[in-house]
Amino acid sequence: MIQTLSPTQAAKSKMRVVVAMSGGVDSSVAAALLVREGHDVIGVTLQLYDHGGATGRAGSCCAGQDIHDARRVADALGIPHYVLDYEKRFADSVIKSFADSYVAGETPIPCVTCNSQIKFKDLMDTAKDLGASVLATGHYIQRLDGPDGPELRRAVDSARDQSYFLFATTREQLSNLWFPLGGMPKADVREIAREFGLMNAEKADSQDICFVPTGRYTDVIERLKPGALQPGKIVHLDGRELGQHDGIINYTVGQRRGLRIPAADPLYVVALRADRNEVVVGPREALRTRTLELRALNWLATQLLPVTGAQGMPVYARVRSTQPPKPATLHVDPAGSARVTLLAGEDGIAAGQACVLYEDDLPQARILGGGTIARAVREAAGLSRAMPQAQNGPHAAIHTSNR
């Protein structure tokens, strides 16, 4: 069993810590801070993909030059450094599910899967094998010790907060995770990198979809799913056929440009019918959504997930990484179905994206949990039937993670 200490306790008790080093400035500074505190630090870099052109592209990570950068930082800090080949695991767990989700008419977030399945699961096992008590990363999020155990909270730097991408972290994983950068702004991180003389102090931040070599995700999907670019119909909400598309994976909910449809008023993609290979368009008001059905809800709060019934539980929901949490209501019925009502509504929400739940909308708010959006119920009459359903249904098992 891994020994578990809080960051405060660990400041007095030096520990062996594995740091996930991507080659970027954030993970490098995380390692540097732990070295300065006197911990026995081991750097580990995961080679997740190798697509030739991606290895030298600005903003990439976990391949080619980035591995070289991580090694140079480890040498500068005087810590051991290992490169582990995780390409197959990454392809099976992240890239395949990414392609499957797009083909099903969803808009997935691969970073969520990578964090929960690769970094905080497989890499955590590697940390144990190396005799480490803790896995640390350069994510901008806070892990604090509350009265009932570890809590996950938004980062101090709200512009850098990554809680939207880390909602699937379980309480069990949280017990052995550290995030040294969660309490500081990005400007301070770069300044610390300069103080340590790290060669990547000014390096550009990595991009979300790191494994897309050309920036065209459709190239990856077509390679994994031959025939995914099958042409089909573009139809209006009222049933009229307006044109032809060249594959639904080229479209996302809320899209306006690139439809190539003559119309007196602007038209937007309001739904993708994967079962019919149709792109559904309509006026902007048809994008309005208030109700979200979630799958695989991960509950991080220390209190048990309540069965709320019709009344619901007041929460704050975040449906985009670039927006703050907004007032909402969580509904959970005895059968385990979970849905969220957005009190003010939101435009252009797509299945496959995340809905993250917070205790409030204040800085450093506690994360209660989150789930993947299985279905966004539009306010426009008749549109709900156009929305895609997840293959396993919108009400997959809820993961409470209360251990």
N, C-alpha and C positions, 0 to 999 in steps of 0.2 A: 504494500500500500504506500503510495506517495505521501510524504510528509507535507502537511498543508500549513503554511503560515501566512498571515496577512502581510501586506507590504510594510506596515508599521513594525510588526514583530521582526520581520526580516531585516530591517535596518540595524537591529541589534544582533541578529543571528545570521552570520554569513552562510549562504547557501549555494548549491550548484544550480545554475540557471541556464537553460537553453534559450537562445534568442533566434527567432526566425529572421534571417538577414536576406532581404530581397536584392540588395545592392543599392537601394535608395538611401536618402539622407535620414529618413525617419527611423527605420530599423537600425541604422548605423549608430544614431544618437542614443537609441534605447540601449544598445549594447554598451556604448561608452559610459552612460550614466551608471549602469550596473557594475561595470568594472571599477569606476571611481568609488562606488560604495563598498568595494572589497569583496564582491561575490565571485565565485568560481564560475566564470562565464564561458559557454561553448557556443560558437556561431554555427548555425546550420542553414544552408541554402538549398532550396528545392528546385531542381530543374524540372519544370512543369511542361514545357513544350520546346520544340525546336523547328521553327518554320523558315529557317534561312533568313529571309528579309526582316523578320520580326526581331531578330537578335540584336540588330544594330539600330532599330528605330527609336527615335526619341520618345520617351514616355512608356517604353515597354518595361517588363520586369521578368525575373525568373528565367532568363535565358541569355546565352552568349556574353555580351559585355557586362551585363548585370551581375553574373556570377563572378566574373573577373573583378568587378568593383567591390563586391562583398568580400572576396578573398584579400584584396589590398587593405580594406578597412580592418579586417581581423588581424592581419599582420601588424598594422599600425598600433592596434590596441594590445597586441601581445597575447591573443587568445587563440585556442585551436579552432579550426574551421573545417566543416565537412560539407561536401556537396552530395546530395542524395538524388538519385534518379526516380522521380515520381511521375514520369510522363504517362505511363499506362494508367496509374490510379487517377491522374488528373483527367485523362481522356475518357475513362469509364464513368467517373463520378460527375465531372463538370461539363466537358465539351459535349458529350453524348446527350445529357439531359437538356443542355442549352438548345441543341438542334431539335430534339424531340418536342420541346416546348414551343419553339417557333413554328414548326410544321403544324402543330395543333392549334395555331392561331393566337398564341400567347406572346407576351413580351417579357422574357425572363431576365433575371438579374444573376449572372453567373458568379459574381463576387460572394453572394450569400452562400451558395453551395460550396464554393472553394473554402471559405472561412470555416464553415461548420463541419464539412466532411474531410477536408484535406489538412488544413492548418491546425484546427482545434481537435481533430480526432486522430488522424494518422500520424501527424507530427507530434502530438501529445504522447502517443505510444512510443515514438522514437526517443522522446525526452526521457521517458521512464527507462528505456533500454540503456541510455547513457548515464543513468544514475542521478538524473536531475529531479529536483523537487518542484520546479516551476518552469512553465513555458512563457516567455515574454515576447511581445510583438511591438511594432511601431504604430499601432492603430491609435487614432485619436478618440478615445473613449475612456471612461473611468470605471475602475473596479474598486468599490469601497466596502468596508466592513460595517454592516448595519447591525441592529440589535438581534436580528434573527438569522444572520449569516451574510455572505457576500451579496452585494447588489451591483447592478450595472447601471451607470448613469451617463448622461451626455457629457461630452468633453467641455472643458472650460472655453476653448476656442470654438464658438458655435459655427463659424464659417468652415471649420475643418471636421466637425463632429461626424463620426462614421457609424453611429449607432443604428442608422437605417440599414446598414449592410451586415450588422452583427446581431440582429434580433434572434437568430436561430441558435445562438450560444446557449448551452444548457447550464443548469445550476451545477451539475457535476463537473463540467468543464471549467466553469467559472472559479471553482475552488482552487484551481491550480494555474490560473492565468494572471499575468501582470501586464499592465499597460502603462509604462513609465511616462508616456507623453500626454496622457489624458488631462493633466492639470496645467499644461502650459500652451501658449500660443505658438503658431508655426514660426514666427519671427525669432522667438527665443531658441527654438530647435536649431535653426540654421546658424544662429550665433554660437551655440554650444559646439556645433560641428566645426566652426572656424576655430574656436578655442582649442579643440582637440587636434586641429590640423588635418581634418579628414578631407580627402581628395574629392569627395562627392558633395561637399557642403552646398554647392550651387546647382546640383543636378536637378533636372526637371522631374516633377511628380509623375508617377506611373498613371496609366489610363485604366479605366474600368475593365474594358474587354481586352485583357493583355494578350490573349492568344490569337487575336485576329491580325495577321501580318500586314495586310494592306489597308486596314481600317474598314473593310467591306465584310461584314459578318455573313452576308449571303454566300460568299465564296466558300466559307467554312461549312455552312449548312448544305450547300449543293454537293460538296465533296463527300460529306457523310450521308446525305440523303438524296441520292440521284433521283431526279424527277421532281424535286421540291419546287422547281420553278415552272411548274405546269401552268399554262395560261388558263384563265377562267373569266367569269362575268363580273362586271361592276354593276351593282344594282342599287337603286334608290330605296329608301325606307318604304315608299309607297308601292314597291314592286316593279317599277319600270327598269328595264335593262338600259344602261347608259353607255356602256363601253366594255372594253376588254382589259384585263390586267395580265401581267407577265409572271405571276406567282405571288401568292399572298404573303410570302416571307419578305417581300419588298415593301410591305405596308404596315403601319402601326396605327392604333387608335389615336385620333386627334390630328392625324396628318391632313394637310391641305394641299401642299405643293406636290407636283408630279403626278396628279391624277389624270391629266390630259383629257378632261371632259369639259366640253363647252356648256356653260350654265350662266343664267342671268344673275344668280346669287351664289356666293361662295359655298362650296360643298366640302365636307370633312369626312374622313373615315370614322364611322361610328361603331363598326363591328367587323369582325372577320369570321366568316362561316367556314371553318376548315372542312366540315363534313360535306359541304356543297362546293368547296373551292370558290367561294364568292367573297368579294369585298363589298361591304355595305356602306353607302354614303348618305349624308343627310345634312341639314342645316346645323349651325353651331349649337343651337339650343338642345339638339338631340344628344349632345355629349354630356349633359348634366347628369350626375350620379349622386345618390344619397345612400344607397344600401350596397354593402359589399358582403359577399359570402366568402368565408375563408376556409382554407384547408391547412392541415398540419400546424395548428396553432401551438406555438411554443410559449408556455407560461413561465416567466422568470420570477414573478413576485413571490415573496416568501409566504404570503397568505394563500390558501388553497383557492383555485379557480372557482368562483361561485356559479351555481346554476341560477341564472338571472331571470329566466322566463321573459314575460312581455315587458316588465319594467326596465330591465337592463341595468348596466353598471356604467356610471359616468367615467369616461376616460378622455385622453387626448390622442388623436390618431394622426399619423404622418404617412401620407401615401406617395410622397416624392422626397428624394434626398435633399432637394434644394429648397424645400418649404418647411416652415416650423410646424410643430404639432398643433392640431386644431380640435375644438370641442367635438366629442362624439359619444356614442353609447354602444357598449359591447353587450350583445345578447348571446347567451349560451343556454340551450335547452337541455333537458335530462338525457336526450339521446346523444348529446355531444356536438350538435350542430352549432357553429359559431358564425355570427354575422355582426357587422359594424354599421351603425347609422351615423353618417356625417351630418351634423346639425345644419351646417351652412351649404352642404353639397360641394361638389368638385367636378371640373370638366375633364374629359379625356382619360379617365382611368382605364387601364387595360388589365385583363387577366394575365397572371404570371408575375405581376409586380408585387411589391411588399406593402403590407399595412402594419406599421409598428405602433404599439400602444404605450403611452406614457402616463405617469401619475398626474402631471400638470404640464403647463407650457413654459415654465420658468427655466432659466439657465441651469444646466446640470440636473435636469429632471431625471427621476428614476424610470427606468424602462420596465414596464410590466410584462411585456411579451410581444408577440407579433405572429403573423402568418402570411401565407401566400394568397393572393387574391385569386379565387377560383372563378368568380363571376361578379361582374359589376352590373347592377340592375339600373338601367337608364330610366329617367323620368318620362321620356317620350313614349307615348302609347304604342304598345306592340313591339317595342324594340327589345325587350328582355329575351324574347325567343331567338333573337339574332346572336346573342352572346354565346361564346364557346364554353363548353363544360370540360372540366378536367377529366382525363381518362378514368381516374379513380373516384370521380364524383367530387363535389365541392365540400363535402363534409368528412374528409379523411380524419383519422384519429388525432385527438388533441394530445400534445406532449406536455405534461405538466411539469416534469423535471423537478418536482419537490421531493428531495431525498435527504 
